[in-house]
Amino acid sequence: MIGEPNYPDGFKHYDYVNPEAPKGGTLNSAADGTFDSFNPYVIQGNPAAGFAAFGGGLLYDTLMDQATDQAGTNYGLIAEAISYPADFAWARFRINPAARWHDGQPITVDDVIWSFNTLKAQSPLYNKYYANVVKAEKTGEREVTFTFDKPGNRELPNILGDLVVLPKHWWEGTDPSGKKRDVTRSTLEPPLGSGPYEIESFSPGNRIVWKRVADYWAKDLPTMVGRNNFDSQVYTYFRDPSASWEAFKKGGLDDIRLENRIARWQTEYTFPAVTRGDVIKRSFPYHAAGRMQGFVLNQRREKFQDIRVRQALNYAFDFETMNRTLFFDKYKRIESYFAGIDLASSGLPEGKELEILQSVKDEVPPELFTQPFHLPVNDTPQALRDNLRKAVELMQQAGWTLKGNRLVNAKGEPFTIEFLLNDPTFERVVTPYLQNLRRIGVTMTIRTVDPAQYQNRVNSFDFDMISSVIPQSQSPGNEQREMWTSSSADLPGSRNVIGIKNPAVDKLVDRVVFATNRDDLVAATHALDRVLLWNYYVVPNWYNDTINVAYWNKFGIPPKQPDYSGIDTNSWWIDAAKPAASVTPGAAP
């Protein structure tokens, strides 16, 4: 999608991996909450670690394999070849004759067609992702052709490679008790797969063990050489993130930790294993994705439907003080839904972007055309006072009146917000915002629930405000429908957690999807970004352009990691000579 692939036809392996990496050992990982399902493609249940709602996770293969070191690039996996016409009206895949399920049966065109139809019917994510794909049919012994509803969707041939392929014969069969399986429901029967790992054992809600498939059919394909090196991957569940942290410190329960709390990174990695050198801290540059992290305002709630209310809630957020007092001035403020990459809008719209925005001129805030978007800055006590005063003015313009120290509507009802969390440690981040909201007359309460309840409430959109991270690829396209459009706003489990129903956004998403080339895509994405920002759907937070990783010193690691994704732990291996290679669970306080 962006330039040419890094590797030519016939390449042997990624250039950063160690093709001779030894196989063996165990990778231990912590997971929060619980699990009760091995079917990640339905809304019901909490899928176990190792499964993925999008893609194949450890168990399943996809038609093609997303490159780890380049955006918008796929290489062959189940499909050994792809063809498509110049107008992008269809895409045809040829199945690799070597592709096999773990039971030895070949992966067939029928499996691909059945998977496509099943996933599109039951998964909100796949339904929107492949909205423009109207038909999948067998057009040869090993060929499947996908037909699109109209030409010009240049991303579709690429993202059809992301289609996870499920075993039709297994799902249409019966379980050991003789009961017919149902792919539309959750299950704890270990499914048949085709990928590098399979389930070895599990304890529902507590632990799942994956074992490497020694005769994995794709182990010698270029994207797999030097990767998937651990004989076992063990996920142990803990009640909450605080317990996970303690598990990492003990050793033998969580070997690699991606640390997303800068305060902990700066101050809490002082336990004995760190000073001994048994735990290593490293930071890797990260360029794979843009991101929006923010406090999401649920548009399904009437109180958030006035743009002046949403803008007021942004004026009450004091990033500068939080960055100084909580985050060691290490974070950058987010002012884009694509922060950190070239798809982030800035300045005033011009050129192609301005032309695109003119098509929705009467449906977007007029300031979009005359003012660069910037969030309120609270760099001095006076600036904070001014911004809180502005917040009160906006709330009053929206019909809320200060009565005593509370904002009330015409019925005398107070303006209240419940902030839903699943991690008690995040309360320290929300509390300063809560205090500022109280200063303008808004009553906020914090409700922390267990991860399973949290996910159920988010899936059913039963919240006022949550903290959410919305990652973005460097080649946005069809997935934008599920994130922002009216058709996904009321679809349980969709990624449109905000609940946006905006005709201008719908039109701009289509403009992104049907961009004609890279320059056109960048302009359309800038336009979409700008409209999302000026509608104040979220209170943007902060981001870091590095990945902070702590790991027990038991790994062999290639000297180079992929610049694009920052880190590929699948390319690591267990080095028996390293000091922590023999640490047993809980043995290293």
N, C-alpha and C positions, 0 to 999 in steps of 0.2 A: 504493500500500500504506500510505502514511502521509499522512493529510490529503488535500488536493486538489492536482492538478497545478498547477505555477506558471503555466502558460500556457493560455489559452483555445483553443477550436477556431478554426482559421484563423490562428494566430499566424505571423509571418513568419520569425522567427529568435530564437535565444537572446539575452537582453538584454545579455549581456556581450561578444558578438562584434562585430567590425567587418564589417558586411555588404558593405562596399566593399573589403575586403582584397584587394590585388593577388595574382595568381597568378604563380608563377615561382620560379626558383632551386632550390637543393639543400639538403636537410637531411642532414647527415652524422651517423652514429651508430656507436659502437663496440659490438661484441658479443664475448662471451668464449667461448672454446672452438672449436667447429666445428659444421658442419651437414652432413647427408647425406639430407635428406628434405624434400619439399614437401607431405607429408600429416601434419598435426598431430593427426589424430583416431585414430591407432593408436599402440600402445605402442612398436613398432619404430622405430628411427631417432631422429635429433635434428633436429627441424624448424628450418628457416631463420628468421632474424629477419624479422618482418613477418607471420608466421603466428601463430595462437593456438590452443591446445588447447581453449579455451572462447571462443565468439564467432567472429566472422569475420575478425579481424585486418584487414590491408589489402586482402585479395583478395575476401572474401565479405561479402554482406549477411545480416542476420538478419531475422526476421519483423518485429520492432520494434526501436527504437533506445533503449538505456538513456540516460536523461537525465544530463547531466554536472553539473547544478547542483541535483539533488534526489534523495534516496534513494527507492528503490522505485517509480520512475516511468518508464514507457516511452511513446514516441511512435511513430507509424506509420513503417514503412520499406517492406519488401516487402509487408506487410499494411497496407491503408489503413483497415481497420476491424476491430473485435473485438466479440463479444457473448458473454455467459455468463449462466446463471440465478442466482437468489438463493442456491441451495444449492451453487453451484460444482461441479456434477456433470459439466460439459463446458465447452469453449470453442470458439468458431467464429471463424475468421479469413477476411476477404475480401481476396484478392490485388489489389494495385494493378495495373491493366492496363498501366501504363507501365513496370513492372519488367522489366528486360532483362539477359541475359547479355552479356558483352563481344563475343560473336559475333553479337549482334543478335536472337537467339531470345528469346521471352518466357519469363519465369519462371512456371512453372505449378504447379497444385495437385499434379500428379504429382511434380514436383521436391520439394515440401514433404514429401509422404508418404514418398517414397523416402529422403529425408534423415533423417527422423525414425526410420524403421525401421533404416536403416544405422547411424546414430550410436548408437542405443540398443543395437544388437547388438554393436558393436565397441569403444565407448569406455566405460571404467569411470565416467568423470565423468558423461556423459550418461545412462548406464544408471541410476545412482542418482538423478540429478537429476529424471528423468522416470519414476521407479519406479511412480508411481500413474497414469500415462497408459497405458491398455491398448490403445487403438486410435486410428488416424488414418484418416479416410475422406473421400472426395470427396462433398460434399453440395450442390454447385452448380457452375456452370461455373467460377467463380473462388472457390469456398468450400471450406475444409477444416475438418472438425470433429474435435476430439480428445475422446475419451470417457475419463473417469476411473474407477478401480475402486470408488470410493465418494465421496459428497459430503463437503463440509466443508473441503476443502483450498483455502483462499482465496488461496494464493499461486500456484497452478498457472496460472490464466489469465495472470497477469503474467509468470511466468518462461517460459512457452511462447513469449513474444515474443523470448526469447534464442536460440531455435532457429536455428542457422546453416543456410542452405539451399544445398545443393550441386547442381551440374548433372548430373542423371541421364543425359542424352543423351551428355555427354562421358565420364563415368566408365564407362558401358556400351559405349562405342565402342572404337576401336583406336588405338594410338599410331602415329607416322609409319612405324614398321617393320612395321606390320600386326598387332602383338601386342595382344591384348585387355587393356585396363586392369583393374586390381584395386584397388578402394578399400580393401580390407582390408590392403594392404601399403604400405610406404614407396615413394616414387618421386622422381626428380629431373626428371621431365618437368613443365614449368610448367603448372599446371592452368588451366582456364578458370574465370573468376570473374565476379562481378557488382559488386564494390565499387569504391571510388574509385581504387585502384591496381592495376597488373598488373606482372608480372615483365618487366623489359626485358633484363637480362643477369645472369649469375652465374658465379662460379668456385667449384666445390664446396669447402666448408669454409673459404673465404677471403673471399668478397665476394658480396653480392647487391644489385642495383640495381632499385628499383621506380620506375615512371613513372606519373604521374597520368593517369587516363583522361579525356581532354578532354571526351568526350561522355557521361560518366557519367550514367546515367539519373536518379539521385536528387540531382544537384547542387543543384537548386532546392528541395528539401524543407526545411522549417524547421530541422531539426536539422543540416543540412549547409551552410546558407548561412553564409559567412564562415569556413569551415573547410576542411581538406584543401587548403591553399594552396600547398604545395611542388610544383614540377613533378617533382622527383625526391627519393627517399629512398634513401640509400646506407648500407648496413651493412657495415663492415669488421671482420673477425674478428681477435682477438688471443688469445695463448695463455693469458692469465690476467688477473685484475683489475689487477695491477700494471702490466702492459703497456698496458692500457686507459687507466690514469691518465696514463701518459707520452704516449699518443696524444692525450689531451685537451689536455695542456699544449702540445703542438707546434702544434695548430691545423689545421683543414681536414680532420680525421679524425673528430672527435667534437664536435659543436656545443653540445649540451645535456647536462649531467651532473647527475643526481640524486645528491647526495652523502650516503651513509648512514654515513660514518665521521666522528664528531664531532671526533676528534683531527685528522684531515686538514683538516676545515672550519675549525678554529680556528688551525692552525699552518702548513699547507702551501700555502695559496693566496697565496704571496708571489712567484711567478715573474713575470718581466717583463711578460707580457701583462696580468696583473692590475693592476700598478702603472701601466701605460699606459692602462688603461681599456678594453682590448680584450676582457677577460673581466670579466663582472659577476657579483656574488654577491647572491642574494636569498633570503629565507625567506618561505614562504607558509603560512598556517594550514591545517590538514588535519583535516576532520571526517567524511570519507566512510566510514571503516571503523573497527571495533574490530580488535584484533590480539592474538595471542599470539606472542611470539618467545621461544624457549627451547631448551634442550638436550633433545632428544627421547630418551627411554629406550625402546628397542625391546622391546615386550612379548612378541614372539615368542622372545626370549631368556629361558631359564628363570631366570637370575640376577636379572632385573628383575621377576619376577612376584610377589614378596613386597612388600607395600606398605611394610613397615618399611625395606627396602633403598632403595626410591624416596624415602622420607622422609629417610633418612640422607644420601642424595646431595644433597638440598636443603639440609640443615643445613651441608654443606661448602662451599656457594657463598657467597662474600663479595662481594655487590654493592656495599656501601657503599665499601669500599676501592677497588674497580675504578672506581666512578663518580668518586671523588675523584682517583685517580692516572692514569686513562686517559681519562676522559670529561669532565673539566672541570666535573663536577657538573651536567651539562646533561640527564641522562636521568632518567626516572621509573621506579620499579620496577613491573613488571607483576605484578598480583595478580588477574588475571581473564583468561579466554579472549576477552573482549570489551573489553579495556582501551581507555579513551578515549571510550567512548560510554555511553549510558544503559542498555545491556543488561548492563553489568558488575554482578555481585552485590556486596553489601556488608552488613556487620552480621550480624544473625541473621535467618533466614527468618521471614516473617510473612505473614498474609493469604493471598491466593491462592497465592503461592509455597509457603508452608508446607503448604497443602492439597495441592498437587501433590506435594511431597516425601513426604508421608505415604503416598502410594501405592507408594513404593519404600522405605519405612522400614527394612525388614529386609534390604535389599540394599545399603545405603550405610554409610559410616563413621558411627557414632553421634555423634561430635563435631560433625558437620555441624549438628546441631540445638541444640547447647549453646554453641558457641564461634564467634565470627567468624573467618573464615579470614585468617590473616596468615602471611607467610613469615618465617623467622628473620632477625633484624637483627644486623648485625655492626658496630655503631657505635663500639665500643671494643675494645681488645686483649683485655680480659677476656671480652667478649661472644663474640668469635671462639673463644677457648679453650673456653668453656662449650658453644658450639654444636658444636665438633668433638668434645668429650667426649660430647655427646648423640648425635652421629652414630655413634660407636663403640658406644655402648650399644644403639642400634637395630640395628646390624649383628649384634651378639652375640645379641640376641633373635631375630634371623632365622636363627641357626645358624652364623654366621661367628665364628671365634676368632682372636684376635691371637696369632700365633706369631712372635716377634721383632718385626719392623716390618711384617709382612704379615698381612692377613686371609685365612684359609684355611677351607675347608669341612671336613666330616667325613672326606673322602677326602684331605685335605691339599692340595687344589687352590687356588691363589691366586685372589682376586677381581680380575679384570682387565677393563679397558674399552679398546676401540679407538675413538677419536674420529675420525670420517671428515669430512674437509674437502675443498673444491675451490678454496679461496683461501688461499694461504700467509700473506697478511697477517692472517688471522683467528687465526693461531696465537698472536699476542700476547694475544688475549682469552681463549683457552682455557688458556694456560699457568698463570695464577694459580690457576685451578680445579684443574688437574692437580697443582699443588704442595700444595694443601690436601688433595686426595684421598690423596696419598702420606702426609700426616701422620696420616691415619686408617687406613692400611694397604691402600689400594686402589691398584693399579698401572694407571695410564692411559698409553696411548701415542697419539700424534697421527699420523694417516695422511692425507697430502694427495695427492690424485690429480687428473688432468685433468678438466675439466667433463663430458666425455662418459662417462668411466668412472664418475664420481660419480653422474650421473643414472641410468646403468644399474644401479648398485648400490642406489640408493634405490628405483628402480622394482621391483626384485626383493627389497627389504627385507633386503639383505645388509649390515647394519651393526649395531654396538652402540649408538652414540650419534652424533647429528648435530645441527647447529644448524638450526632451521627457523622460518620465519615463517608463521603461519597467519592470513591476513586474514579478516575477517568483515564482512558487510554490515550495515546498520542494519535490515534486514528478513530475518533468517535463516529458513530453511525447508528445502526439500527437499535442498539441497546438504549439510545436516548429516549425512545418511545416509552419504555417501561419506567424510566426515571422521571419524566416530566409531563407526559401528555394526559389529556382529559380521559382517554380511553382506559388508562391504567390507574386512575386516581381511586376508584372504588373496587379495584380487583384485590382481594385479600392476598397478602404476601408479596405484593409488587414492590418494586424499589421506589415508586413514587410515594414515599412515606410522607412527604410534605402535603400531598393531596392537591397538587396544582391542576386547575381547570381553566386554562387561559388560551383563547383562540390564537393569540399572537405566538405563544410558545409552541402550540401545535404546528403552526405554519413554519416556524423557524426550524423545528425538529425535522420536518419533511425536507426543508432546504438543506440541512446537514446531511441527511440520508442520501439525497440525490445530488450531492456535490459532484461536479464533473471532473475535477482534478484537485491536486493538493492545495493550490492557491485558493480555489473556490471553497474548499472545505475549511481552510483557516478563516476566511472571511465570514462564512456562514456560522462557524462556531463562535467567533468573536461576537457576532450579532446576537446569537442565543445567550451567550454568557452575559452580555450587557443587559438584556431584557430580564433575565433571572435576577441579576443584582439589583436593578432599579425597582423591582417589586418587593424587595426586602423579605423574601420568604424565610430566610434564616438569619440568625445572628452569627456572622462568621467568626471563627476562632483563630487558629494559628497553625503553622506547619514548620517542619524541619526538613531540610533537603539532604539529610543523611539518615542512614539506618544504623541505629546503635544496637550492637549485638554483644551479648556476654555468653561465653560457652565454657563448659568444662574441658580441660586440656586433654582430650582423648582422641582428637581428630587429626587426620592428615587433610590438609587443605591446599588445593592448587594455588600457586603463587598469584595467579590472576583470577579475579572474579569478574563476571560480566558487567561491563560498564553500564549497560542499559538497566538491568534489573537490580544491580547493586550486589546481590548475593544469590548464590544457588547452592543451598545446602545439600541438594541431591548429588552434587559433585564431590562432597566430602566423603571421607571413609574413616573407619576406626583404625588408629595407629596404636598397636599394642605396646609400643615403647614409650608412649606418652604417660605422664605421671597419673592422670586421672582415668586411664583406660580400664582400671580394675575396681573403680569405686562402686561399692554396692549401695542399694537404696538406703538413705538415711544414715550412712556411715561417716559422712564428713561434715560435721557441724560448722 
